[in-house]
Amino acid sequence: MKKRVMTFLLAVPIVLGGCGGAAKYPNYYTLHVPTPPDPPALESVRTSLAVREFRSPSYLRQGAIVYKASPEQIGFYNYHRWAVDPREFLTNAVADRLGASGNFARVKLYDGRSDIDYVLNGRLEKLEEIDYDGGIKVEVAISAQMTKLATGETVWTNAVSETGTVGKRDVPAVVAAMNQTMQRAIEKLLTPIPNPAAK
């Protein structure tokens, strides 16, 4: 019995000591790009498209903002995290841009149904802060391909990589640079906008 009491009394100061410091809470960030305007309705356009959720390397799915101190070393900010999965953001941004292009009668997120003509698959290859080779930069790399659902034929494919500079040495400045770089990468990926009907 004495041993149990002694153990409890020793544990109390350790527990109370851990509560004395100020708690640190994570900061959450989101990506954003301007919403494209709605296109005029074209009666001649009949094709439909579904966009699958973009894939990515597993380290980009952990929620923390990523930095690289060298080409081989990946690090994560403990208290700076994405509020929205970047893959979800990218999928929606690409679907919005394709929907606004006027090249499709309907663009939706892929739900497994076969009531569409084309499927777009994509991958977020990189979304990271680069801390080597002089200065702080960000890199965004994305790729995508469009296939005809009925035949599995690839009708369009593209891949882009964009680098942006960071003017200030803090995480909000890094996220702002990622936003600008992501916007350029999406525009480059989808320029010209894929138009399967033109093939």
C-alpha positions in Angstrom: 0.0 0.0 0.0 2.8 2.4 0.8 4.4 1.9 -2.6 1.2 2.8 -4.4 0.8 6.1 -2.4 4.4 7.0 -3.0 4.1 6.4 -6.7 0.9 8.6 -6.9 2.6 11.4 -4.9 5.6 11.4 -7.3 3.3 11.5 -10.4 1.3 14.5 -9.3 4.1 17.1 -9.6 5.0 15.8 -13.0 1.4 16.1 -14.2 0.9 19.5 -12.7 4.2 20.7 -14.1 3.1 19.9 -17.6 0.0 22.1 -17.2 1.9 25.2 -16.2 3.1 26.2 -19.7 0.9 28.1 -22.2 -0.8 25.8 -24.6 0.2 26.2 -28.2 -2.6 25.8 -30.8 -2.1 25.1 -34.5 -2.7 27.7 -37.2 -4.8 26.6 -40.1 -4.5 27.8 -43.7 -6.3 27.3 -47.0 -5.5 27.7 -50.6 -7.7 29.8 -52.8 -7.8 30.9 -56.5 -10.3 33.2 -58.1 -13.5 31.6 -59.2 -13.9 31.6 -63.0 -16.9 33.3 -64.5 -19.8 31.2 -65.7 -19.6 30.6 -69.5 -22.5 31.3 -71.9 -24.6 28.2 -72.5 -23.7 26.6 -75.8 -26.5 24.4 -77.3 -24.0 22.6 -79.5 -22.0 21.2 -76.6 -23.2 17.8 -75.4 -20.2 16.2 -73.8 -20.0 15.6 -70.0 -17.0 15.3 -67.8 -16.3 14.0 -64.3 -13.2 14.9 -62.3 -11.8 12.3 -59.9 -10.2 13.5 -56.7 -6.6 14.3 -57.4 -4.1 11.8 -55.9 -0.8 12.8 -54.2 2.2 11.3 -52.4 1.2 10.2 -48.9 3.3 12.9 -47.1 1.1 15.6 -48.7 -2.0 14.0 -47.2 -0.9 14.4 -43.5 -2.3 17.9 -43.1 0.9 19.7 -42.1 2.5 22.2 -44.4 5.6 20.6 -46.0 9.1 22.1 -46.3 12.3 20.6 -47.8 15.6 21.5 -46.2 17.4 19.5 -49.0 16.3 17.5 -52.0 16.2 14.3 -49.8 14.8 15.7 -46.5 11.1 16.4 -46.0 10.0 18.3 -42.9 6.5 19.2 -41.5 5.5 22.3 -39.6 4.0 21.1 -36.3 1.7 24.1 -35.8 0.9 25.1 -39.4 -1.6 22.9 -41.1 -4.0 22.9 -44.0 -7.7 23.4 -43.1 -8.8 21.7 -46.3 -7.0 18.8 -48.0 -5.0 20.4 -50.9 -6.1 17.5 -53.1 -9.8 18.4 -52.5 -9.1 22.0 -53.2 -7.2 21.3 -56.4 -10.0 18.9 -57.6 -12.7 21.5 -57.1 -10.6 24.3 -58.6 -9.9 22.2 -61.8 -13.6 21.1 -62.0 -14.7 24.8 -61.7 -12.3 26.0 -64.4 -13.3 23.2 -66.8 -17.0 23.9 -66.0 -16.5 27.5 -66.9 -14.7 26.7 -70.2 -17.9 26.1 -72.2 -16.3 22.9 -73.6 -18.7 20.7 -71.6 -22.4 20.6 -71.1 -21.8 19.3 -67.6 -18.8 19.0 -65.3 -19.1 17.2 -61.9 -17.0 15.4 -59.3 -16.6 11.7 -60.1 -19.1 9.6 -58.1 -18.5 6.2 -59.8 -21.5 6.5 -62.2 -21.2 5.9 -65.9 -23.5 8.7 -67.0 -20.6 10.8 -68.3 -18.5 10.9 -71.5 -15.1 11.7 -70.1 -13.1 11.3 -66.8 -10.2 13.5 -65.7 -7.7 11.9 -63.4 -5.0 14.1 -61.8 -2.1 14.1 -59.4 -0.7 16.8 -57.1 3.0 15.9 -57.3 4.4 18.7 -55.2 3.2 21.4 -52.8 6.1 22.4 -50.7 8.4 25.1 -49.4 12.0 24.8 -50.7 14.7 26.0 -48.3 17.9 25.2 -50.2 19.7 26.5 -53.3 19.5 30.1 -52.0 16.4 31.8 -50.6 13.0 30.4 -49.8 10.8 29.2 -52.7 7.7 27.2 -53.2 7.1 24.5 -55.7 3.8 23.2 -57.1 3.7 20.3 -59.6 0.5 18.8 -61.0 -0.4 16.4 -63.8 -3.7 15.3 -65.3 -5.1 13.2 -68.1 -8.6 12.8 -69.7 -10.0 9.6 -70.9 -13.1 8.6 -72.8 -15.1 6.5 -70.5 -16.6 4.2 -73.2 -13.2 3.2 -74.7 -10.6 4.0 -72.0 -8.8 6.0 -74.7 -6.6 8.9 -73.4 -7.7 12.1 -75.3 -5.6 14.7 -73.4 -2.7 14.8 -71.0 -0.5 17.5 -69.5 2.0 18.0 -66.6 3.3 21.3 -65.2 5.7 22.4 -62.5 5.8 26.0 -61.2 8.2 27.7 -58.7 7.4 30.9 -56.8 9.5 33.1 -54.6 8.7 33.9 -51.0 9.4 37.5 -50.0 9.2 37.1 -46.2 10.5 34.4 -43.9 7.3 33.2 -42.3 4.6 30.6 -42.9 1.8 33.0 -44.0 4.1 34.4 -46.7 4.9 30.8 -47.8 1.1 30.0 -48.1 0.5 33.3 -50.0 3.3 32.2 -52.5 1.7 28.7 -52.7 -1.6 30.3 -53.6 -0.1 32.4 -56.4 2.0 29.5 -57.7 -1.0 27.0 -57.5 -3.1 29.5 -59.6 -0.4 29.7 -62.3 0.1 25.9 -62.3 -3.7 25.3 -62.8 -3.9 27.9 -65.6 -0.8 26.4 -67.3 -2.2 22.8 -66.9 -5.5 23.7 -68.5 -4.2 26.1 -71.3 -5.6 25.4 -73.7 -8.7 24.0 -72.0 -9.1 20.4 -73.1 -11.9 20.1 -75.7 -12.6 16.4 -76.6 -15.3 17.5 -79.0 -12.7 19.2 -81.2 -10.8 15.9 -81.7 
